[in-house]
Amino acid sequence: PASQRHGGDLVAQVLKAHDIKFVFTLCGGHISPILVGCEKLGIRVVDTRHEVTAAFAADAVARVSGTVGVVCVTAGPGLTNTVTAIKNAQMAETPVLLLGGAAATLLRGRGSLQDIDQMALFKPLCKFCARITR
């Protein structure tokens, strides 16, 4: 039988294992499975009106609580909208985890909607950047 679990459930399980209580977001199709997985496990999903607000909120939670602040945004403009807050967290050495959606692997580099070189944009701002392909 096919598994009823998906990647979003796996991401949520890792966040839960690290005692993450909040995920800040601006909902979008690329990241919906992660948000659904978080809600299933009791991680509070806080939907904001702009991605930079979500990233600033994650930064604030990290500073106040001493834990990792988590922000999850959709691909392309969703990620680019977080740059100011992520740079702010970098300068303050605040532990923020940015999870970003992406265009389908099959469509990468073919001019699909919201397909930009996200890694090149964030490598100078982050301690660690990775693309998950499977």
C-alpha positions in Angstrom: 0.0 0.0 0.0 1.1 3.6 -0.7 2.2 5.7 2.2 -0.2 8.3 3.5 2.7 10.4 4.7 4.4 13.2 2.6 7.4 15.4 2.9 5.5 18.0 4.9 4.8 15.5 7.6 8.5 14.6 7.8 9.5 18.3 8.1 7.0 18.8 10.8 8.3 15.7 12.7 11.8 17.2 12.7 10.5 20.5 13.9 8.5 18.9 16.7 11.6 16.8 17.7 13.5 20.1 18.1 10.7 21.5 20.3 9.6 24.1 17.8 6.3 25.7 19.0 5.6 28.2 16.2 6.0 28.4 12.4 5.5 31.8 10.9 4.3 32.0 7.3 2.4 33.6 4.5 0.5 30.5 3.2 1.3 29.4 -0.4 0.9 26.2 -2.5 4.6 25.3 -2.4 4.6 25.0 1.4 1.1 23.9 2.2 2.1 20.3 3.1 4.6 21.6 5.7 2.0 23.8 7.3 -0.6 21.0 7.4 2.0 18.6 8.9 2.8 21.2 11.6 -0.8 21.7 12.5 -1.3 17.9 12.8 1.5 17.8 15.3 0.3 20.8 17.4 2.9 23.3 16.1 1.2 26.6 15.9 1.1 28.0 12.4 1.0 31.8 12.4 -0.1 33.2 9.1 1.0 36.8 8.4 0.1 39.4 5.8 3.7 39.6 4.4 6.7 37.3 4.3 9.0 39.8 5.9 6.7 40.0 8.9 6.9 36.2 9.2 10.7 36.3 9.1 10.8 39.2 11.7 8.4 37.3 13.9 10.6 34.2 13.8 13.6 36.3 14.6 11.7 37.8 17.6 10.7 34.4 18.9 14.3 33.2 18.7 15.6 36.2 20.6 12.9 36.0 23.3 12.8 32.3 23.8 16.4 31.2 23.1 15.1 28.6 20.6 15.2 28.5 16.8 12.7 30.8 15.1 11.1 29.2 12.1 9.7 30.9 9.0 8.2 29.1 6.0 7.5 30.9 2.8 6.7 30.1 -0.8 9.1 30.2 -3.7 10.4 33.2 -5.7 8.9 36.5 -4.4 8.0 34.8 -1.1 11.6 34.1 -0.4 13.0 37.4 -1.8 10.5 39.3 0.5 12.4 37.8 3.6 15.8 39.2 2.7 15.8 42.2 5.0 14.7 40.2 8.1 17.1 37.3 7.3 20.0 39.9 7.0 18.8 41.4 10.4 18.9 37.9 12.0 22.4 37.3 10.5 23.7 40.5 12.0 22.2 39.8 15.4 23.4 36.1 15.2 19.8 35.0 15.9 19.0 31.3 15.1 16.4 31.5 12.4 15.4 28.6 10.1 14.0 29.7 6.8 12.1 27.1 4.8 11.3 28.1 1.3 9.2 26.5 -1.4 10.6 26.0 -4.9 9.4 25.3 -8.4 9.1 21.6 -9.2 12.4 20.0 -9.8 11.3 19.0 -13.3 10.6 22.7 -14.1 13.8 24.2 -12.6 15.7 26.4 -15.0 12.9 26.5 -17.6 11.4 29.8 -16.7 8.6 28.4 -14.7 6.6 30.6 -12.3 8.6 31.7 -9.3 11.8 29.9 -10.4 14.8 32.0 -9.3 18.3 31.0 -8.1 17.3 31.1 -4.4 20.5 29.5 -3.2 22.7 32.3 -4.8 20.5 34.9 -3.1 20.7 33.4 0.4 24.2 31.9 0.6 25.7 35.2 1.7 23.1 35.7 4.4 22.9 32.2 5.9 25.3 29.9 7.8 23.9 26.9 5.9 21.8 26.6 2.7 20.6 23.4 1.1 18.2 22.4 -1.6 16.2 19.2 -0.9 15.5 17.3 -4.1 14.2 14.0 -2.8 
